[in-house]
Amino acid sequence: MDINPALLEKVSMENTEFRELYEEHTTLKHKVEALNKKKLIIPDQELEKKKYQKQKLSLKDRMEEILSLY
């Protein structure tokens, strides 16, 4: 997600929900990246990765809703 750093800082300081969503989004992003780095992933890990990706997308949508208010 490409967010103007100044806007990101402003919204994070003013909006607790946004800050928590952003932190969770970042955590999920790192988990997906870690799974992507594996040379071979088992079907359970693939399902886990897809779950993380869906959660990330949901969080991103909510963050964009909040950002649209600024």
N, CA, C and O atoms as a Maestro MAE file, in Angstrom:
{
 s_m_m2io_version
 :::
 2.0.0
}

f_m_ct {
 s_m_title
 :::
 protein
 m_atom[280] {
  # First column is atom index #
  i_m_mmod_type
  r_m_x_coord
  r_m_y_coord
  r_m_z_coord
  i_m_residue_number
  s_m_chain_name
  s_m_pdb_residue_name
  s_m_pdb_atom_name
  i_m_atomic_number
  :::
  1 25 0.838 -1.160 0.000 1 A "MET " " N  " 7
  2 3 0.000 0.000 0.000 1 A "MET " " CA " 6
  3 2 0.890 1.232 0.000 1 A "MET " " C  " 6
  4 15 1.776 1.369 0.844 1 A "MET " " O  " 8
  5 25 0.652 2.118 -0.943 2 A "ASP " " N  " 7
  6 3 1.442 3.345 -1.041 2 A "ASP " " CA " 6
  7 2 0.672 4.495 -0.423 2 A "ASP " " C  " 6
  8 15 -0.314 4.982 -0.975 2 A "ASP " " O  " 8
  9 25 1.150 4.915 0.734 3 A "ILE " " N  " 7
  10 3 0.512 6.014 1.453 3 A "ILE " " CA " 6
  11 2 1.562 7.091 1.665 3 A "ILE " " C  " 6
  12 15 2.706 6.799 2.013 3 A "ILE " " O  " 8
  13 25 1.167 8.321 1.456 4 A "ASN " " N  " 7
  14 3 2.045 9.451 1.740 4 A "ASN " " CA " 6
  15 2 2.507 9.334 3.193 4 A "ASN " " C  " 6
  16 15 1.675 9.271 4.098 4 A "ASN " " O  " 8
  17 25 3.824 9.305 3.427 5 A "PRO " " N  " 7
  18 3 4.328 9.120 4.808 5 A "PRO " " CA " 6
  19 2 3.795 10.144 5.805 5 A "PRO " " C  " 6
  20 15 3.539 9.804 6.960 5 A "PRO " " O  " 8
  21 25 3.625 11.387 5.374 6 A "ALA " " N  " 7
  22 3 3.112 12.415 6.282 6 A "ALA " " CA " 6
  23 2 1.656 12.114 6.654 6 A "ALA " " C  " 6
  24 15 1.266 12.260 7.812 6 A "ALA " " O  " 8
  25 25 0.862 11.695 5.675 7 A "LEU " " N  " 7
  26 3 -0.532 11.346 5.933 7 A "LEU " " CA " 6
  27 2 -0.612 10.118 6.828 7 A "LEU " " C  " 6
  28 15 -1.435 10.062 7.743 7 A "LEU " " O  " 8
  29 25 0.240 9.137 6.564 8 A "LEU " " N  " 7
  30 3 0.278 7.924 7.383 8 A "LEU " " CA " 6
  31 2 0.555 8.270 8.840 8 A "LEU " " C  " 6
  32 15 -0.115 7.764 9.741 8 A "LEU " " O  " 8
  33 25 1.524 9.116 9.069 9 A "GLU " " N  " 7
  34 3 1.863 9.499 10.445 9 A "GLU " " CA " 6
  35 2 0.708 10.263 11.103 9 A "GLU " " C  " 6
  36 15 0.365 10.006 12.257 9 A "GLU " " O  " 8
  37 25 0.117 11.193 10.366 10 A "LYS " " N  " 7
  38 3 -0.999 11.989 10.898 10 A "LYS " " CA " 6
  39 2 -2.182 11.095 11.280 10 A "LYS " " C  " 6
  40 15 -2.720 11.207 12.382 10 A "LYS " " O  " 8
  41 25 -2.582 10.208 10.363 11 A "VAL " " N  " 7
  42 3 -3.735 9.352 10.619 11 A "VAL " " CA " 6
  43 2 -3.424 8.368 11.751 11 A "VAL " " C  " 6
  44 15 -4.281 8.089 12.589 11 A "VAL " " O  " 8
  45 25 -2.213 7.854 11.769 12 A "SER " " N  " 7
  46 3 -1.822 6.912 12.828 12 A "SER " " CA " 6
  47 2 -1.869 7.563 14.208 12 A "SER " " C  " 6
  48 15 -2.246 6.928 15.192 12 A "SER " " O  " 8
  49 25 -1.489 8.814 14.265 13 A "MET " " N  " 7
  50 3 -1.498 9.530 15.547 13 A "MET " " CA " 6
  51 2 -2.926 9.846 15.992 13 A "MET " " C  " 6
  52 15 -3.231 9.821 17.184 13 A "MET " " O  " 8
  53 25 -3.791 10.140 15.034 14 A "GLU " " N  " 7
  54 3 -5.140 10.596 15.363 14 A "GLU " " CA " 6
  55 2 -6.169 9.470 15.456 14 A "GLU " " C  " 6
  56 15 -7.197 9.622 16.116 14 A "GLU " " O  " 8
  57 25 -5.900 8.348 14.804 15 A "ASN " " N  " 7
  58 3 -6.923 7.309 14.695 15 A "ASN " " CA " 6
  59 2 -6.371 5.968 15.176 15 A "ASN " " C  " 6
  60 15 -5.569 5.333 14.491 15 A "ASN " " O  " 8
  61 25 -6.803 5.557 16.338 16 A "THR " " N  " 7
  62 3 -6.329 4.313 16.941 16 A "THR " " CA " 6
  63 2 -6.687 3.104 16.086 16 A "THR " " C  " 6
  64 15 -5.876 2.193 15.916 16 A "THR " " O  " 8
  65 25 -7.898 3.099 15.552 17 A "GLU " " N  " 7
  66 3 -8.320 1.964 14.718 17 A "GLU " " CA " 6
  67 2 -7.393 1.817 13.521 17 A "GLU " " C  " 6
  68 15 -6.973 0.708 13.191 17 A "GLU " " O  " 8
  69 25 -7.070 2.940 12.864 18 A "PHE " " N  " 7
  70 3 -6.180 2.886 11.705 18 A "PHE " " CA " 6
  71 2 -4.811 2.340 12.097 18 A "PHE " " C  " 6
  72 15 -4.245 1.494 11.404 18 A "PHE " " O  " 8
  73 25 -4.293 2.832 13.210 19 A "ARG " " N  " 7
  74 3 -2.967 2.393 13.667 19 A "ARG " " CA " 6
  75 2 -2.946 0.876 13.899 19 A "ARG " " C  " 6
  76 15 -2.002 0.195 13.498 19 A "ARG " " O  " 8
  77 25 -3.985 0.360 14.544 20 A "GLU " " N  " 7
  78 3 -4.053 -1.079 14.807 20 A "GLU " " CA " 6
  79 2 -4.204 -1.873 13.509 20 A "GLU " " C  " 6
  80 15 -3.579 -2.920 13.344 20 A "GLU " " O  " 8
  81 25 -5.027 -1.379 12.596 21 A "LEU " " N  " 7
  82 3 -5.192 -2.041 11.301 21 A "LEU " " CA " 6
  83 2 -3.874 -2.068 10.533 21 A "LEU " " C  " 6
  84 15 -3.511 -3.081 9.935 21 A "LEU " " O  " 8
  85 25 -3.167 -0.946 10.560 22 A "TYR " " N  " 7
  86 3 -1.896 -0.849 9.836 22 A "TYR " " CA " 6
  87 2 -0.866 -1.817 10.414 22 A "TYR " " C  " 6
  88 15 -0.135 -2.470 9.668 22 A "TYR " " O  " 8
  89 25 -0.810 -1.908 11.733 23 A "GLU " " N  " 7
  90 3 0.144 -2.825 12.377 23 A "GLU " " CA " 6
  91 2 -0.193 -4.280 12.030 23 A "GLU " " C  " 6
  92 15 0.700 -5.075 11.736 23 A "GLU " " O  " 8
  93 25 -1.475 -4.620 12.065 24 A "GLU " " N  " 7
  94 3 -1.884 -5.982 11.724 24 A "GLU " " CA " 6
  95 2 -1.608 -6.282 10.253 24 A "GLU " " C  " 6
  96 15 -1.179 -7.382 9.906 24 A "GLU " " O  " 8
  97 25 -1.858 -5.296 9.393 25 A "HIS " " N  " 7
  98 3 -1.587 -5.459 7.961 25 A "HIS " " CA " 6
  99 2 -0.101 -5.725 7.728 25 A "HIS " " C  " 6
  100 15 0.266 -6.589 6.932 25 A "HIS " " O  " 8
  101 25 0.733 -4.989 8.418 26 A "THR " " N  " 7
  102 3 2.181 -5.161 8.287 26 A "THR " " CA " 6
  103 2 2.620 -6.543 8.767 26 A "THR " " C  " 6
  104 15 3.460 -7.183 8.135 26 A "THR " " O  " 8
  105 25 2.057 -7.001 9.874 27 A "THR " " N  " 7
  106 3 2.372 -8.339 10.392 27 A "THR " " CA " 6
  107 2 1.990 -9.412 9.374 27 A "THR " " C  " 6
  108 15 2.769 -10.328 9.112 27 A "THR " " O  " 8
  109 25 0.798 -9.298 8.806 28 A "LEU " " N  " 7
  110 3 0.350 -10.279 7.813 28 A "LEU " " CA " 6
  111 2 1.222 -10.222 6.564 28 A "LEU " " C  " 6
  112 15 1.519 -11.252 5.960 28 A "LEU " " O  " 8
  113 25 1.626 -9.031 6.184 29 A "LYS " " N  " 7
  114 3 2.501 -8.870 5.020 29 A "LYS " " CA " 6
  115 2 3.803 -9.648 5.230 29 A "LYS " " C  " 6
  116 15 4.276 -10.333 4.324 29 A "LYS " " O  " 8
  117 25 4.370 -9.539 6.420 30 A "HIS " " N  " 7
  118 3 5.614 -10.257 6.722 30 A "HIS " " CA " 6
  119 2 5.403 -11.775 6.714 30 A "HIS " " C  " 6
  120 15 6.276 -12.522 6.272 30 A "HIS " " O  " 8
  121 25 4.249 -12.225 7.201 31 A "LYS " " N  " 7
  122 3 3.957 -13.660 7.194 31 A "LYS " " CA " 6
  123 2 3.830 -14.188 5.767 31 A "LYS " " C  " 6
  124 15 4.335 -15.266 5.454 31 A "LYS " " O  " 8
  125 25 3.160 -13.430 4.905 32 A "VAL " " N  " 7
  126 3 3.019 -13.833 3.499 32 A "VAL " " CA " 6
  127 2 4.392 -13.856 2.829 32 A "VAL " " C  " 6
  128 15 4.706 -14.786 2.086 32 A "VAL " " O  " 8
  129 25 5.200 -12.847 3.086 33 A "GLU " " N  " 7
  130 3 6.545 -12.787 2.505 33 A "GLU " " CA " 6
  131 2 7.386 -13.985 2.952 33 A "GLU " " C  " 6
  132 15 8.134 -14.556 2.157 33 A "GLU " " O  " 8
  133 25 7.261 -14.358 4.215 34 A "ALA " " N  " 7
  134 3 8.021 -15.503 4.728 34 A "ALA " " CA " 6
  135 2 7.595 -16.788 4.021 34 A "ALA " " C  " 6
  136 15 8.436 -17.619 3.677 34 A "ALA " " O  " 8
  137 25 6.305 -16.948 3.807 35 A "LEU " " N  " 7
  138 3 5.829 -18.138 3.095 35 A "LEU " " CA " 6
  139 2 6.262 -18.104 1.635 35 A "LEU " " C  " 6
  140 15 6.569 -19.147 1.058 35 A "LEU " " O  " 8
  141 25 6.291 -16.934 1.037 36 A "ASN " " N  " 7
  142 3 6.722 -16.812 -0.364 36 A "ASN " " CA " 6
  143 2 8.195 -17.163 -0.539 36 A "ASN " " C  " 6
  144 15 8.604 -17.592 -1.618 36 A "ASN " " O  " 8
  145 25 8.987 -16.987 0.498 37 A "LYS " " N  " 7
  146 3 10.425 -17.265 0.412 37 A "LYS " " CA " 6
  147 2 10.735 -18.760 0.468 37 A "LYS " " C  " 6
  148 15 11.825 -19.187 0.086 37 A "LYS " " O  " 8
  149 25 9.778 -19.547 0.942 38 A "LYS " " N  " 7
  150 3 10.016 -20.995 1.032 38 A "LYS " " CA " 6
  151 2 10.069 -21.591 -0.374 38 A "LYS " " C  " 6
  152 15 9.286 -21.222 -1.249 38 A "LYS " " O  " 8
  153 25 10.990 -22.503 -0.571 39 A "LYS " " N  " 7
  154 3 11.122 -23.156 -1.883 39 A "LYS " " CA " 6
  155 2 9.964 -24.111 -2.134 39 A "LYS " " C  " 6
  156 15 9.512 -24.276 -3.267 39 A "LYS " " O  " 8
  157 25 9.496 -24.732 -1.070 40 A "LEU " " N  " 7
  158 3 8.401 -25.685 -1.191 40 A "LEU " " CA " 6
  159 2 7.459 -25.483 -0.021 40 A "LEU " " C  " 6
  160 15 7.867 -25.518 1.140 40 A "LEU " " O  " 8
  161 25 6.189 -25.271 -0.344 41 A "ILE " " N  " 7
  162 3 5.228 -25.134 0.741 41 A "ILE " " CA " 6
  163 2 4.174 -26.229 0.608 41 A "ILE " " C  " 6
  164 15 3.744 -26.591 -0.487 41 A "ILE " " O  " 8
  165 25 3.789 -26.726 1.747 42 A "ILE " " N  " 7
  166 3 2.801 -27.804 1.767 42 A "ILE " " CA " 6
  167 2 1.397 -27.196 1.614 42 A "ILE " " C  " 6
  168 15 1.217 -25.997 1.828 42 A "ILE " " O  " 8
  169 25 0.417 -28.006 1.250 43 A "PRO " " N  " 7
  170 3 -0.939 -27.477 1.034 43 A "PRO " " CA " 6
  171 2 -1.487 -26.674 2.221 43 A "PRO " " C  " 6
  172 15 -2.162 -25.665 2.018 43 A "PRO " " O  " 8
  173 25 -1.209 -27.102 3.438 44 A "ASP " " N  " 7
  174 3 -1.673 -26.347 4.609 44 A "ASP " " CA " 6
  175 2 -1.077 -24.941 4.641 44 A "ASP " " C  " 6
  176 15 -1.754 -23.978 5.001 44 A "ASP " " O  " 8
  177 25 0.190 -24.835 4.263 45 A "GLN " " N  " 7
  178 3 0.844 -23.527 4.250 45 A "GLN " " CA " 6
  179 2 0.263 -22.653 3.134 45 A "GLN " " C  " 6
  180 15 0.130 -21.439 3.289 45 A "GLN " " O  " 8
  181 25 -0.079 -23.284 2.015 46 A "GLU " " N  " 7
  182 3 -0.693 -22.534 0.913 46 A "GLU " " CA " 6
  183 2 -2.044 -21.969 1.354 46 A "GLU " " C  " 6
  184 15 -2.366 -20.821 1.049 46 A "GLU " " O  " 8
  185 25 -2.827 -22.769 2.066 47 A "LEU " " N  " 7
  186 3 -4.105 -22.298 2.585 47 A "LEU " " CA " 6
  187 2 -3.902 -21.164 3.592 47 A "LEU " " C  " 6
  188 15 -4.634 -20.175 3.595 47 A "LEU " " O  " 8
  189 25 -2.905 -21.332 4.431 48 A "GLU " " N  " 7
  190 3 -2.585 -20.300 5.414 48 A "GLU " " CA " 6
  191 2 -2.212 -18.993 4.711 48 A "GLU " " C  " 6
  192 15 -2.655 -17.916 5.110 48 A "GLU " " O  " 8
  193 25 -1.400 -19.097 3.672 49 A "LYS " " N  " 7
  194 3 -0.982 -17.918 2.905 49 A "LYS " " CA " 6
  195 2 -2.195 -17.220 2.287 49 A "LYS " " C  " 6
  196 15 -2.302 -15.995 2.341 49 A "LYS " " O  " 8
  197 25 -3.095 -17.990 1.708 50 A "LYS " " N  " 7
  198 3 -4.302 -17.417 1.092 50 A "LYS " " CA " 6
  199 2 -5.170 -16.719 2.146 50 A "LYS " " C  " 6
  200 15 -5.748 -15.664 1.888 50 A "LYS " " O  " 8
  201 25 -5.253 -17.328 3.340 51 A "LYS " " N  " 7
  202 3 -6.019 -16.729 4.438 51 A "LYS " " CA " 6
  203 2 -5.408 -15.384 4.830 51 A "LYS " " C  " 6
  204 15 -6.123 -14.400 5.016 51 A "LYS " " O  " 8
  205 25 -4.077 -15.351 4.954 52 A "TYR " " N  " 7
  206 3 -3.393 -14.107 5.290 52 A "TYR " " CA " 6
  207 2 -3.639 -13.042 4.223 52 A "TYR " " C  " 6
  208 15 -3.874 -11.877 4.541 52 A "TYR " " O  " 8
  209 25 -3.584 -13.450 2.964 53 A "GLN " " N  " 7
  210 3 -3.782 -12.504 1.872 53 A "GLN " " CA " 6
  211 2 -5.195 -11.911 1.902 53 A "GLN " " C  " 6
  212 15 -5.372 -10.714 1.671 53 A "GLN " " O  " 8
  213 25 -6.184 -12.737 2.182 54 A "LYS " " N  " 7
  214 3 -7.567 -12.248 2.265 54 A "LYS " " CA " 6
  215 2 -7.726 -11.292 3.438 54 A "LYS " " C  " 6
  216 15 -8.395 -10.265 3.327 54 A "LYS " " O  " 8
  217 25 -7.105 -11.637 4.564 55 A "GLN " " N  " 7
  218 3 -7.175 -10.759 5.731 55 A "GLN " " CA " 6
  219 2 -6.510 -9.413 5.434 55 A "GLN " " C  " 6
  220 15 -7.022 -8.354 5.797 55 A "GLN " " O  " 8
  221 25 -5.358 -9.483 4.764 56 A "LYS " " N  " 7
  222 3 -4.642 -8.259 4.394 56 A "LYS " " CA " 6
  223 2 -5.513 -7.366 3.524 56 A "LYS " " C  " 6
  224 15 -5.576 -6.155 3.735 56 A "LYS " " O  " 8
  225 25 -6.178 -7.961 2.554 57 A "LEU " " N  " 7
  226 3 -7.025 -7.197 1.644 57 A "LEU " " CA " 6
  227 2 -8.177 -6.538 2.401 57 A "LEU " " C  " 6
  228 15 -8.512 -5.380 2.151 57 A "LEU " " O  " 8
  229 25 -8.772 -7.276 3.313 58 A "SER " " N  " 7
  230 3 -9.860 -6.733 4.115 58 A "SER " " CA " 6
  231 2 -9.370 -5.552 4.956 58 A "SER " " C  " 6
  232 15 -10.037 -4.522 5.041 58 A "SER " " O  " 8
  233 25 -8.210 -5.711 5.570 59 A "LEU " " N  " 7
  234 3 -7.637 -4.626 6.372 59 A "LEU " " CA " 6
  235 2 -7.328 -3.412 5.500 59 A "LEU " " C  " 6
  236 15 -7.573 -2.272 5.896 59 A "LEU " " O  " 8
  237 25 -6.790 -3.668 4.318 60 A "LYS " " N  " 7
  238 3 -6.447 -2.579 3.403 60 A "LYS " " CA " 6
  239 2 -7.697 -1.800 3.008 60 A "LYS " " C  " 6
  240 15 -7.685 -0.569 2.969 60 A "LYS " " O  " 8
  241 25 -8.767 -2.521 2.718 61 A "ASP " " N  " 7
  242 3 -10.019 -1.851 2.352 61 A "ASP " " CA " 6
  243 2 -10.502 -0.932 3.476 61 A "ASP " " C  " 6
  244 15 -10.909 0.203 3.226 61 A "ASP " " O  " 8
  245 25 -10.453 -1.423 4.703 62 A "ARG " " N  " 7
  246 3 -10.894 -0.612 5.849 62 A "ARG " " CA " 6
  247 2 -9.970 0.587 6.053 62 A "ARG " " C  " 6
  248 15 -10.436 1.686 6.352 62 A "ARG " " O  " 8
  249 25 -8.664 0.380 5.892 63 A "MET " " N  " 7
  250 3 -7.727 1.496 6.043 63 A "MET " " CA " 6
  251 2 -7.982 2.565 4.983 63 A "MET " " C  " 6
  252 15 -7.889 3.759 5.268 63 A "MET " " O  " 8
  253 25 -8.300 2.141 3.765 64 A "GLU " " N  " 7
  254 3 -8.585 3.101 2.699 64 A "GLU " " CA " 6
  255 2 -9.864 3.883 2.989 64 A "GLU " " C  " 6
  256 15 -9.963 5.065 2.660 64 A "GLU " " O  " 8
  257 25 -10.842 3.218 3.606 65 A "GLU " " N  " 7
  258 3 -12.061 3.925 4.025 65 A "GLU " " CA " 6
  259 2 -11.714 5.034 5.019 65 A "GLU " " C  " 6
  260 15 -12.201 6.159 4.914 65 A "GLU " " O  " 8
  261 25 -10.866 4.690 5.979 66 A "ILE " " N  " 7
  262 3 -10.472 5.676 6.998 66 A "ILE " " CA " 6
  263 2 -9.681 6.810 6.348 66 A "ILE " " C  " 6
  264 15 -9.911 7.981 6.649 66 A "ILE " " O  " 8
  265 25 -8.749 6.464 5.457 67 A "LEU " " N  " 7
  266 3 -7.940 7.485 4.804 67 A "LEU " " CA " 6
  267 2 -8.780 8.444 3.964 67 A "LEU " " C  " 6
  268 15 -8.446 9.622 3.832 67 A "LEU " " O  " 8
  269 25 -9.865 7.933 3.404 68 A "SER " " N  " 7
  270 3 -10.714 8.785 2.568 68 A "SER " " CA " 6
  271 2 -11.369 9.907 3.380 68 A "SER " " C  " 6
  272 15 -11.846 10.888 2.810 68 A "SER " " O  " 8
  273 25 -11.392 9.764 4.689 69 A "LEU " " N  " 7
  274 3 -11.968 10.779 5.562 69 A "LEU " " CA " 6
  275 2 -10.980 11.938 5.820 69 A "LEU " " C  " 6
  276 15 -11.368 12.975 6.356 69 A "LEU " " O  " 8
  277 25 -9.713 11.756 5.439 70 A "TYR " " N  " 7
  278 3 -8.682 12.763 5.706 70 A "TYR " " CA " 6
  279 2 -8.334 13.542 4.456 70 A "TYR " " C  " 6
  280 15 -7.483 14.431 4.500 70 A "TYR " " O  " 8
  :::
 }
 m_bond[279] {
  # First column is bond index #
  i_m_from
  i_m_to
  i_m_order
  :::
  1 1 2 1
  2 2 3 1
  3 3 4 2
  4 3 5 1
  5 5 6 1
  6 6 7 1
  7 7 8 2
  8 7 9 1
  9 9 10 1
  10 10 11 1
  11 11 12 2
  12 11 13 1
  13 13 14 1
  14 14 15 1
  15 15 16 2
  16 15 17 1
  17 17 18 1
  18 18 19 1
  19 19 20 2
  20 19 21 1
  21 21 22 1
  22 22 23 1
  23 23 24 2
  24 23 25 1
  25 25 26 1
  26 26 27 1
  27 27 28 2
  28 27 29 1
  29 29 30 1
  30 30 31 1
  31 31 32 2
  32 31 33 1
  33 33 34 1
  34 34 35 1
  35 35 36 2
  36 35 37 1
  37 37 38 1
  38 38 39 1
  39 39 40 2
  40 39 41 1
  41 41 42 1
  42 42 43 1
  43 43 44 2
  44 43 45 1
  45 45 46 1
  46 46 47 1
  47 47 48 2
  48 47 49 1
  49 49 50 1
  50 50 51 1
  51 51 52 2
  52 51 53 1
  53 53 54 1
  54 54 55 1
  55 55 56 2
  56 55 57 1
  57 57 58 1
  58 58 59 1
  59 59 60 2
  60 59 61 1
  61 61 62 1
  62 62 63 1
  63 63 64 2
  64 63 65 1
  65 65 66 1
  66 66 67 1
  67 67 68 2
  68 67 69 1
  69 69 70 1
  70 70 71 1
  71 71 72 2
  72 71 73 1
  73 73 74 1
  74 74 75 1
  75 75 76 2
  76 75 77 1
  77 77 78 1
  78 78 79 1
  79 79 80 2
  80 79 81 1
  81 81 82 1
  82 82 83 1
  83 83 84 2
  84 83 85 1
  85 85 86 1
  86 86 87 1
  87 87 88 2
  88 87 89 1
  89 89 90 1
  90 90 91 1
  91 91 92 2
  92 91 93 1
  93 93 94 1
  94 94 95 1
  95 95 96 2
  96 95 97 1
  97 97 98 1
  98 98 99 1
  99 99 100 2
  100 99 101 1
  101 101 102 1
  102 102 103 1
  103 103 104 2
  104 103 105 1
  105 105 106 1
  106 106 107 1
  107 107 108 2
  108 107 109 1
  109 109 110 1
  110 110 111 1
  111 111 112 2
  112 111 113 1
  113 113 114 1
  114 114 115 1
  115 115 116 2
  116 115 117 1
  117 117 118 1
  118 118 119 1
  119 119 120 2
  120 119 121 1
  121 121 122 1
  122 122 123 1
  123 123 124 2
  124 123 125 1
  125 125 126 1
  126 126 127 1
  127 127 128 2
  128 127 129 1
  129 129 130 1
  130 130 131 1
  131 131 132 2
  132 131 133 1
  133 133 134 1
  134 134 135 1
  135 135 136 2
  136 135 137 1
  137 137 138 1
  138 138 139 1
  139 139 140 2
  140 139 141 1
  141 141 142 1
  142 142 143 1
  143 143 144 2
  144 143 145 1
  145 145 146 1
  146 146 147 1
  147 147 148 2
  148 147 149 1
  149 149 150 1
  150 150 151 1
  151 151 152 2
  152 151 153 1
  153 153 154 1
  154 154 155 1
  155 155 156 2
  156 155 157 1
  157 157 158 1
  158 158 159 1
  159 159 160 2
  160 159 161 1
  161 161 162 1
  162 162 163 1
  163 163 164 2
  164 163 165 1
  165 165 166 1
  166 166 167 1
  167 167 168 2
  168 167 169 1
  169 169 170 1
  170 170 171 1
  171 171 172 2
  172 171 173 1
  173 173 174 1
  174 174 175 1
  175 175 176 2
  176 175 177 1
  177 177 178 1
  178 178 179 1
  179 179 180 2
  180 179 181 1
  181 181 182 1
  182 182 183 1
  183 183 184 2
  184 183 185 1
  185 185 186 1
  186 186 187 1
  187 187 188 2
  188 187 189 1
  189 189 190 1
  190 190 191 1
  191 191 192 2
  192 191 193 1
  193 193 194 1
  194 194 195 1
  195 195 196 2
  196 195 197 1
  197 197 198 1
  198 198 199 1
  199 199 200 2
  200 199 201 1
  201 201 202 1
  202 202 203 1
  203 203 204 2
  204 203 205 1
  205 205 206 1
  206 206 207 1
  207 207 208 2
  208 207 209 1
  209 209 210 1
  210 210 211 1
  211 211 212 2
  212 211 213 1
  213 213 214 1
  214 214 215 1
  215 215 216 2
  216 215 217 1
  217 217 218 1
  218 218 219 1
  219 219 220 2
  220 219 221 1
  221 221 222 1
  222 222 223 1
  223 223 224 2
  224 223 225 1
  225 225 226 1
  226 226 227 1
  227 227 228 2
  228 227 229 1
  229 229 230 1
  230 230 231 1
  231 231 232 2
  232 231 233 1
  233 233 234 1
  234 234 235 1
  235 235 236 2
  236 235 237 1
  237 237 238 1
  238 238 239 1
  239 239 240 2
  240 239 241 1
  241 241 242 1
  242 242 243 1
  243 243 244 2
  244 243 245 1
  245 245 246 1
  246 246 247 1
  247 247 248 2
  248 247 249 1
  249 249 250 1
  250 250 251 1
  251 251 252 2
  252 251 253 1
  253 253 254 1
  254 254 255 1
  255 255 256 2
  256 255 257 1
  257 257 258 1
  258 258 259 1
  259 259 260 2
  260 259 261 1
  261 261 262 1
  262 262 263 1
  263 263 264 2
  264 263 265 1
  265 265 266 1
  266 266 267 1
  267 267 268 2
  268 267 269 1
  269 269 270 1
  270 270 271 1
  271 271 272 2
  272 271 273 1
  273 273 274 1
  274 274 275 1
  275 275 276 2
  276 275 277 1
  277 277 278 1
  278 278 279 1
  279 279 280 2
  :::
 }
}
